[in-house]
Amino acid sequence: MTDLHALTGHAVDFKASWHGFWTGQIGVWILTNGLRIVMLVLGAMLAARLINWTAGWISRRIDAGFRESDALVRSERTKHRQAVASVISWCSIALLCVLVFMKLTDILSIPVSSLVAPAAVLGAALGFGAQRIVQDLLAGFFIITEKQYGFGDLVQLSVQGSNVDALGTVEDVTLRITKLRTADGEMSTVPNGQIVKSLNLSKDWARAVVDVPVPTSVDLNTVNDVLRQVCDEAVDDPQLKDLLLDKPQLMGVESIHIDNVNVRLVARTLPGRQFEVGRRLRVLIVAKLAGAGIATAGEPPTVGAIVHPATEVGAESAQGPEVSS
């Protein structure tokens, strides 16, 4: 019986203490401000996920529209829209974080005037320590607004402090970084502030340049006639007619070497398709020249083995031919 009274007393004490905790100052703050803070943070996280999902959905819709169309390459408007969608999502999340921070200061009853001094110190620290980030954001802003390149463009970027240029297809463009997919399938991330020069290889149109080496002993008039035939037939080639913007042009002799002469042929193509067109033109040129009995290269040079003087044969050759008396 005594144990029952003890247990009942403990239960009553626990109930009273529990009720007292939630009716006290801490409990009331948790039920009011604490709950508001939790709901605000959860809402901000869900809103950020929604912004990212919406941006991804827009990019997928744009990409699906391109794939369903008959266009062979993305238009400049499509590439710019995808880049703008990525930037808008990034700026929306940044703005959401600022609004949540301001709302938290209001819930916690932190006067904004008291944040002036810490904000000044933080601004000075960012000015000295985060100059690179600010530089990246400004550079990314001008890259997007000036439409230097966009999603799907083939670009070559000269990066500050690197002797090797970054070459690849643009996978993503934000205010801070540019992501490139190289020909080997590797993902290269370049800060926008470190880009010294950007070379867009797929802007509006491209040009395929084919240099044909022929021996100096070949009649160049015959070579030019054969190459003109290739230019005329290229516009009707099933693999080239949809990629060429006009008929390839024969430019003539580009350079002269000791054993061969380079004859240049150029073709204006759809953006980003110059390499494919160049490969196909080389196949047609080689076939036409072979049919006309013209070799595209001279005889390969023969490389003889150098005999070491320590060997018996080397010693004899070093002494020269034996002179009879």
C-alpha positions as a Markdown table, in Angstrom:
| # | Residue | x | y | z |
|---|---|---|---|---|
| 1 | Met | 0.0 | 0.0 | 0.0 |
| 2 | Thr | 2.9 | 2.3 | 0.8 |
| 3 | Asp | 4.4 | 1.6 | -2.6 |
| 4 | Leu | 1.2 | 2.5 | -4.3 |
| 5 | His | 1.0 | 5.8 | -2.5 |
| 6 | Ala | 4.6 | 6.5 | -3.4 |
| 7 | Leu | 4.0 | 5.7 | -7.1 |
| 8 | Thr | 0.9 | 7.9 | -7.1 |
| 9 | Gly | 2.9 | 10.7 | -5.5 |
| 10 | His | 5.7 | 10.5 | -8.0 |
| 11 | Ala | 3.1 | 10.5 | -10.9 |
| 12 | Val | 1.4 | 13.6 | -9.4 |
| 13 | Asp | 4.8 | 15.3 | -9.0 |
| 14 | Phe | 5.8 | 14.5 | -12.6 |
| 15 | Lys | 2.5 | 15.8 | -13.9 |
| 16 | Ala | 2.8 | 18.9 | -11.9 |
| 17 | Ser | 6.4 | 19.5 | -13.0 |
| 18 | Trp | 5.5 | 18.7 | -16.7 |
| 19 | His | 2.6 | 21.2 | -16.5 |
| 20 | Gly | 4.8 | 23.7 | -14.8 |
| 21 | Phe | 7.5 | 23.4 | -17.5 |
| 22 | Trp | 5.1 | 24.1 | -20.4 |
| 23 | Thr | 3.4 | 26.9 | -18.6 |
| 24 | Gly | 6.7 | 28.4 | -17.6 |
| 25 | Gln | 8.8 | 30.9 | -19.5 |
| 26 | Ile | 10.8 | 28.3 | -21.5 |
| 27 | Gly | 7.8 | 26.2 | -22.3 |
| 28 | Val | 5.8 | 29.1 | -23.5 |
| 29 | Trp | 8.7 | 30.3 | -25.7 |
| 30 | Ile | 9.0 | 26.8 | -27.2 |
| 31 | Leu | 5.3 | 26.6 | -28.0 |
| 32 | Thr | 5.3 | 30.1 | -29.6 |
| 33 | Asn | 8.6 | 31.4 | -30.9 |
| 34 | Gly | 10.3 | 28.0 | -31.1 |
| 35 | Leu | 7.5 | 26.4 | -33.0 |
| 36 | Arg | 7.4 | 29.4 | -35.4 |
| 37 | Ile | 11.2 | 29.0 | -36.0 |
| 38 | Val | 10.9 | 25.3 | -36.7 |
| 39 | Met | 8.0 | 25.9 | -39.1 |
| 40 | Leu | 9.8 | 28.7 | -40.8 |
| 41 | Val | 13.0 | 26.7 | -41.3 |
| 42 | Leu | 11.0 | 23.7 | -42.6 |
| 43 | Gly | 9.0 | 25.9 | -44.9 |
| 44 | Ala | 12.2 | 27.5 | -46.3 |
| 45 | Met | 13.7 | 24.0 | -46.9 |
| 46 | Leu | 10.6 | 22.9 | -48.8 |
| 47 | Ala | 10.5 | 26.2 | -50.8 |
| 48 | Ala | 14.2 | 25.7 | -51.7 |
| 49 | Arg | 13.5 | 22.1 | -52.9 |
| 50 | Leu | 10.5 | 23.4 | -54.9 |
| 51 | Ile | 12.6 | 26.1 | -56.6 |
| 52 | Asn | 15.3 | 23.6 | -57.5 |
| 53 | Trp | 12.6 | 21.2 | -58.8 |
| 54 | Thr | 10.9 | 23.9 | -60.8 |
| 55 | Ala | 14.2 | 25.0 | -62.4 |
| 56 | Gly | 15.0 | 21.3 | -63.3 |
| 57 | Trp | 11.6 | 20.9 | -64.7 |
| 58 | Ile | 11.9 | 23.9 | -66.9 |
| 59 | Ser | 15.3 | 22.8 | -68.1 |
| 60 | Arg | 14.0 | 19.3 | -68.9 |
| 61 | Arg | 11.0 | 20.8 | -70.8 |
| 62 | Ile | 13.4 | 23.0 | -72.9 |
| 63 | Asp | 15.6 | 20.0 | -73.6 |
| 64 | Ala | 12.6 | 17.8 | -74.4 |
| 65 | Gly | 11.3 | 20.4 | -76.8 |
| 66 | Phe | 14.6 | 20.4 | -78.6 |
| 67 | Arg | 14.8 | 16.6 | -78.8 |
| 68 | Glu | 11.2 | 16.4 | -80.2 |
| 69 | Ser | 11.9 | 19.0 | -82.9 |
| 70 | Asp | 13.6 | 18.5 | -86.2 |
| 71 | Ala | 16.4 | 20.9 | -85.3 |
| 72 | Leu | 19.9 | 19.5 | -85.4 |
| 73 | Val | 21.3 | 22.0 | -82.9 |
| 74 | Arg | 20.0 | 24.1 | -80.1 |
| 75 | Ser | 19.0 | 27.6 | -80.9 |
| 76 | Glu | 20.7 | 30.5 | -79.1 |
| 77 | Arg | 17.4 | 31.4 | -77.4 |
| 78 | Thr | 17.1 | 27.8 | -76.0 |
| 79 | Lys | 20.6 | 27.8 | -74.7 |
| 80 | His | 20.1 | 31.2 | -73.1 |
| 81 | Arg | 16.8 | 30.2 | -71.5 |
| 82 | Gln | 18.4 | 27.2 | -69.8 |
| 83 | Ala | 21.2 | 29.4 | -68.4 |
| 84 | Val | 18.8 | 32.0 | -67.2 |
| 85 | Ala | 16.6 | 29.3 | -65.5 |
| 86 | Ser | 19.6 | 28.1 | -63.5 |
| 87 | Val | 20.6 | 31.7 | -62.5 |
| 88 | Ile | 17.0 | 32.6 | -61.4 |
| 89 | Ser | 16.8 | 29.5 | -59.2 |
| 90 | Trp | 20.1 | 30.3 | -57.6 |
| 91 | Cys | 19.1 | 34.0 | -57.0 |
| 92 | Ser | 15.7 | 32.9 | -55.6 |
| 93 | Ile | 17.3 | 30.6 | -53.1 |
| 94 | Ala | 19.7 | 33.3 | -52.0 |
| 95 | Leu | 16.8 | 35.8 | -51.6 |
| 96 | Leu | 14.8 | 33.1 | -49.7 |
| 97 | Cys | 17.7 | 32.7 | -47.2 |
| 98 | Val | 17.9 | 36.5 | -46.7 |
| 99 | Leu | 14.1 | 36.7 | -46.0 |
| 100 | Val | 14.3 | 33.8 | -43.6 |
| 101 | Phe | 17.2 | 35.4 | -41.7 |
| 102 | Met | 15.3 | 38.7 | -41.4 |
| 103 | Lys | 12.2 | 36.8 | -40.2 |
| 104 | Leu | 14.3 | 35.0 | -37.6 |
| 105 | Thr | 15.7 | 38.3 | -36.2 |
| 106 | Asp | 12.1 | 39.5 | -35.9 |
| 107 | Ile | 11.0 | 36.3 | -34.0 |
| 108 | Leu | 14.0 | 36.4 | -31.7 |
| 109 | Ser | 13.4 | 40.2 | -31.1 |
| 110 | Ile | 16.9 | 41.1 | -32.2 |
| 111 | Pro | 16.9 | 44.8 | -33.1 |
| 112 | Val | 18.3 | 45.5 | -36.6 |
| 113 | Ser | 20.2 | 48.5 | -35.3 |
| 114 | Ser | 22.3 | 46.1 | -33.2 |
| 115 | Leu | 23.4 | 44.3 | -36.3 |
| 116 | Val | 24.9 | 47.3 | -38.0 |
| 117 | Ala | 28.3 | 47.0 | -36.3 |
| 118 | Pro | 28.6 | 43.2 | -36.9 |
| 119 | Ala | 27.4 | 43.7 | -40.5 |
| 120 | Ala | 30.1 | 46.3 | -41.1 |
| 121 | Val | 32.8 | 44.0 | -39.7 |
| 122 | Leu | 31.4 | 41.1 | -41.8 |
| 123 | Gly | 31.3 | 43.3 | -44.9 |
| 124 | Ala | 34.9 | 44.3 | -44.4 |
| 125 | Ala | 35.9 | 40.6 | -43.9 |
| 126 | Leu | 34.1 | 39.7 | -47.0 |
| 127 | Gly | 35.6 | 42.5 | -48.9 |
| 128 | Phe | 39.1 | 41.2 | -48.1 |
| 129 | Gly | 38.6 | 37.5 | -47.8 |
| 130 | Ala | 35.8 | 36.9 | -50.4 |
| 131 | Gln | 37.0 | 39.0 | -53.2 |
| 132 | Arg | 37.3 | 35.9 | -55.4 |
| 133 | Ile | 33.6 | 35.0 | -54.8 |
| 134 | Val | 32.4 | 38.5 | -55.6 |
| 135 | Gln | 34.6 | 38.5 | -58.7 |
| 136 | Asp | 33.0 | 35.1 | -59.8 |
| 137 | Leu | 29.5 | 36.5 | -59.3 |
| 138 | Leu | 30.1 | 39.6 | -61.3 |
| 139 | Ala | 31.8 | 37.7 | -64.1 |
| 140 | Gly | 29.0 | 35.2 | -64.2 |
| 141 | Phe | 26.4 | 38.0 | -64.3 |
| 142 | Phe | 28.1 | 39.5 | -67.4 |
| 143 | Ile | 28.5 | 36.1 | -69.0 |
| 144 | Ile | 24.7 | 35.5 | -68.7 |
| 145 | Thr | 23.6 | 38.9 | -69.7 |
| 146 | Glu | 26.0 | 39.3 | -72.7 |
| 147 | Lys | 25.1 | 35.7 | -73.9 |
| 148 | Gln | 28.7 | 34.8 | -74.3 |
| 149 | Tyr | 27.8 | 31.1 | -74.1 |
| 150 | Gly | 25.0 | 28.9 | -72.8 |
| 151 | Phe | 23.9 | 25.4 | -72.1 |
| 152 | Gly | 25.1 | 23.0 | -74.9 |
| 153 | Asp | 27.7 | 25.3 | -76.4 |
| 154 | Leu | 31.1 | 24.0 | -77.2 |
| 155 | Val | 33.6 | 26.5 | -75.7 |
| 156 | Gln | 37.3 | 26.9 | -75.0 |
| 157 | Leu | 38.1 | 28.8 | -71.9 |
| 158 | Ser | 41.4 | 30.4 | -71.0 |
| 159 | Val | 41.8 | 30.1 | -67.3 |
| 160 | Gln | 44.0 | 32.4 | -65.2 |
| 161 | Gly | 47.0 | 30.6 | -63.8 |
| 162 | Ser | 46.7 | 27.6 | -66.1 |
| 163 | Asn | 48.7 | 26.9 | -69.3 |
| 164 | Val | 46.0 | 24.5 | -70.6 |
| 165 | Asp | 42.7 | 25.8 | -71.9 |
| 166 | Ala | 39.5 | 24.2 | -70.7 |
| 167 | Leu | 37.7 | 22.7 | -73.7 |
| 168 | Gly | 34.3 | 21.0 | -73.6 |
| 169 | Thr | 30.5 | 21.3 | -73.8 |
| 170 | Val | 28.7 | 23.5 | -71.3 |
| 171 | Glu | 26.7 | 21.4 | -68.9 |
| 172 | Asp | 25.7 | 24.2 | -66.5 |
| 173 | Val | 26.2 | 27.9 | -66.0 |
| 174 | Thr | 25.6 | 29.8 | -62.8 |
| 175 | Leu | 26.7 | 33.1 | -61.5 |
| 176 | Arg | 29.7 | 31.6 | -59.8 |
| 177 | Ile | 30.9 | 28.6 | -61.9 |
| 178 | Thr | 30.8 | 27.1 | -65.4 |
| 179 | Lys | 30.7 | 23.3 | -65.8 |
| 180 | Leu | 32.2 | 21.7 | -68.9 |
| 181 | Arg | 32.0 | 18.1 | -70.1 |
| 182 | Thr | 35.2 | 17.3 | -71.9 |
| 183 | Ala | 35.6 | 14.9 | -74.9 |
| 184 | Asp | 36.8 | 12.2 | -72.4 |
| 185 | Gly | 33.6 | 12.5 | -70.4 |
| 186 | Glu | 35.2 | 14.3 | -67.5 |
| 187 | Met | 33.4 | 17.2 | -65.7 |
| 188 | Ser | 35.5 | 20.4 | -65.5 |
| 189 | Thr | 34.4 | 23.2 | -63.1 |
| 190 | Val | 35.8 | 26.6 | -63.8 |
| 191 | Pro | 35.1 | 29.7 | -61.6 |
| 192 | Asn | 33.7 | 32.5 | -63.7 |
| 193 | Gly | 36.1 | 35.0 | -62.2 |
| 194 | Gln | 39.1 | 33.0 | -63.4 |
| 195 | Ile | 38.1 | 33.1 | -67.1 |
| 196 | Val | 40.4 | 35.3 | -69.1 |
| 197 | Lys | 39.0 | 34.6 | -72.5 |
| 198 | Ser | 36.1 | 32.5 | -73.8 |
| 199 | Leu | 36.1 | 31.1 | -77.3 |
| 200 | Asn | 32.6 | 29.9 | -78.4 |
| 201 | Leu | 33.0 | 27.2 | -81.0 |
| 202 | Ser | 29.2 | 26.8 | -81.6 |
| 203 | Lys | 27.8 | 30.4 | -81.7 |
| 204 | Asp | 25.3 | 30.9 | -84.6 |
| 205 | Trp | 27.5 | 29.0 | -87.1 |
| 206 | Ala | 30.9 | 27.3 | -87.4 |
| 207 | Arg | 33.5 | 26.6 | -90.0 |
| 208 | Ala | 35.2 | 23.4 | -90.9 |
| 209 | Val | 38.7 | 23.8 | -92.2 |
| 210 | Val | 40.3 | 21.0 | -94.1 |
| 211 | Asp | 44.0 | 21.1 | -95.2 |
| 212 | Val | 44.8 | 18.6 | -98.0 |
| 213 | Pro | 48.6 | 17.8 | -98.3 |
| 214 | Val | 49.6 | 16.8 | -101.8 |
| 215 | Pro | 53.1 | 16.2 | -103.2 |
| 216 | Thr | 54.8 | 19.0 | -104.9 |
| 217 | Ser | 55.2 | 16.9 | -108.0 |
| 218 | Val | 51.4 | 16.7 | -108.6 |
| 219 | Asp | 49.7 | 19.1 | -111.0 |
| 220 | Leu | 47.8 | 21.6 | -108.7 |
| 221 | Asn | 45.3 | 22.3 | -111.5 |
| 222 | Thr | 44.2 | 18.7 | -111.4 |
| 223 | Val | 44.1 | 18.7 | -107.6 |
| 224 | Asn | 41.9 | 21.9 | -107.6 |
| 225 | Asp | 39.5 | 20.3 | -110.2 |
| 226 | Val | 39.1 | 17.2 | -108.0 |
| 227 | Leu | 38.5 | 19.3 | -104.9 |
| 228 | Arg | 35.9 | 21.4 | -106.7 |
| 229 | Gln | 34.1 | 18.2 | -107.6 |
| 230 | Val | 34.1 | 17.3 | -103.9 |
| 231 | Cys | 32.6 | 20.7 | -103.0 |
| 232 | Asp | 29.9 | 20.3 | -105.6 |
| 233 | Glu | 29.0 | 16.8 | -104.4 |
| 234 | Ala | 29.2 | 17.6 | -100.7 |
| 235 | Val | 25.9 | 19.5 | -100.8 |
| 236 | Asp | 24.1 | 16.4 | -102.0 |
| 237 | Asp | 25.9 | 14.0 | -99.6 |
| 238 | Pro | 23.3 | 12.3 | -97.3 |
| 239 | Gln | 25.6 | 12.9 | -94.2 |
| 240 | Leu | 26.4 | 16.5 | -95.1 |
| 241 | Lys | 23.5 | 18.2 | -96.7 |
| 242 | Asp | 21.7 | 18.9 | -93.4 |
| 243 | Leu | 24.8 | 20.1 | -91.7 |
| 244 | Leu | 26.1 | 22.5 | -94.3 |
| 245 | Leu | 24.9 | 26.1 | -94.5 |
| 246 | Asp | 26.3 | 26.6 | -98.0 |
| 247 | Lys | 28.6 | 24.9 | -100.5 |
| 248 | Pro | 32.2 | 24.3 | -99.3 |
| 249 | Gln | 34.7 | 26.7 | -100.8 |
| 250 | Leu | 38.2 | 25.9 | -102.2 |
| 251 | Met | 40.6 | 28.5 | -100.8 |
| 252 | Gly | 43.7 | 27.4 | -102.7 |
| 253 | Val | 47.3 | 26.8 | -101.6 |
| 254 | Glu | 47.6 | 27.6 | -97.9 |
| 255 | Ser | 51.3 | 26.7 | -97.3 |
| 256 | Ile | 54.3 | 25.3 | -99.1 |
| 257 | His | 56.8 | 22.8 | -97.6 |
| 258 | Ile | 59.8 | 21.0 | -99.0 |
| 259 | Asp | 57.9 | 17.8 | -100.0 |
| 260 | Asn | 54.3 | 18.8 | -100.1 |
| 261 | Val | 51.8 | 21.6 | -100.6 |
| 262 | Asn | 48.7 | 22.2 | -98.4 |
| 263 | Val | 45.5 | 23.1 | -100.2 |
| 264 | Arg | 42.8 | 24.4 | -98.0 |
| 265 | Leu | 39.1 | 23.8 | -98.2 |
| 266 | Val | 36.5 | 25.5 | -95.9 |
| 267 | Ala | 32.8 | 24.9 | -95.2 |
| 268 | Arg | 30.3 | 26.8 | -93.2 |
| 269 | Thr | 28.3 | 24.4 | -90.9 |
| 270 | Leu | 25.7 | 24.4 | -88.2 |
| 271 | Pro | 27.1 | 25.4 | -84.8 |
| 272 | Gly | 29.1 | 22.7 | -83.1 |
| 273 | Arg | 29.1 | 20.4 | -86.2 |
| 274 | Gln | 32.3 | 21.6 | -87.8 |
| 275 | Phe | 34.3 | 18.5 | -86.6 |
| 276 | Glu | 31.8 | 16.0 | -88.0 |
| 277 | Val | 31.7 | 17.8 | -91.3 |
| 278 | Gly | 35.5 | 18.0 | -91.5 |
| 279 | Arg | 35.8 | 14.2 | -90.9 |
| 280 | Arg | 33.3 | 13.5 | -93.6 |
| 281 | Leu | 34.9 | 15.9 | -96.1 |
| 282 | Arg | 38.3 | 14.2 | -95.6 |
| 283 | Val | 36.8 | 10.8 | -96.4 |
| 284 | Leu | 35.3 | 12.2 | -99.6 |
| 285 | Ile | 38.6 | 14.0 | -100.5 |
| 286 | Val | 40.7 | 10.9 | -100.0 |
| 287 | Ala | 38.3 | 8.8 | -102.1 |
| 288 | Lys | 38.3 | 11.3 | -105.0 |
| 289 | Leu | 42.0 | 11.8 | -105.0 |
| 290 | Ala | 42.6 | 8.1 | -105.0 |
| 291 | Gly | 40.2 | 7.7 | -107.9 |
| 292 | Ala | 42.1 | 10.3 | -109.8 |
| 293 | Gly | 45.4 | 8.6 | -109.1 |
| 294 | Ile | 46.7 | 11.4 | -106.8 |
| 295 | Ala | 48.4 | 10.5 | -103.5 |
| 296 | Thr | 47.7 | 12.7 | -100.5 |
| 297 | Ala | 51.1 | 12.1 | -99.1 |
| 298 | Gly | 54.6 | 11.2 | -100.3 |
| 299 | Glu | 56.6 | 8.1 | -99.6 |
| 300 | Pro | 57.1 | 7.8 | -95.9 |
| 301 | Pro | 60.7 | 8.5 | -94.9 |
| 302 | Thr | 62.9 | 5.5 | -94.1 |
| 303 | Val | 64.7 | 5.6 | -90.8 |
| 304 | Gly | 67.9 | 3.5 | -90.6 |
| 305 | Ala | 69.3 | 2.1 | -87.4 |
| 306 | Ile | 72.3 | 4.0 | -86.1 |
| 307 | Val | 75.2 | 1.5 | -85.5 |
| 308 | His | 77.0 | 2.0 | -82.2 |
| 309 | Pro | 80.8 | 2.5 | -82.7 |
| 310 | Ala | 81.6 | -0.1 | -80.0 |
| 311 | Thr | 80.3 | -2.9 | -82.3 |
| 312 | Glu | 82.5 | -4.6 | -84.8 |
| 313 | Val | 80.4 | -3.3 | -87.7 |
| 314 | Gly | 80.4 | 0.2 | -86.2 |
| 315 | Ala | 84.2 | 0.2 | -85.8 |
| 316 | Glu | 84.7 | -0.8 | -89.5 |
| 317 | Ser | 82.3 | 1.9 | -90.7 |
| 318 | Ala | 83.9 | 4.5 | -88.5 |
| 319 | Gln | 87.4 | 3.7 | -89.9 |
| 320 | Gly | 86.2 | 4.0 | -93.4 |
| 321 | Pro | 86.9 | 1.7 | -96.4 |
| 322 | Glu | 90.2 | -0.2 | -96.4 |
| 323 | Val | 92.7 | 1.4 | -98.8 |
| 324 | Ser | 94.8 | -1.1 | -100.7 |
| 325 | Ser | 98.5 | -0.3 | -101.1 |
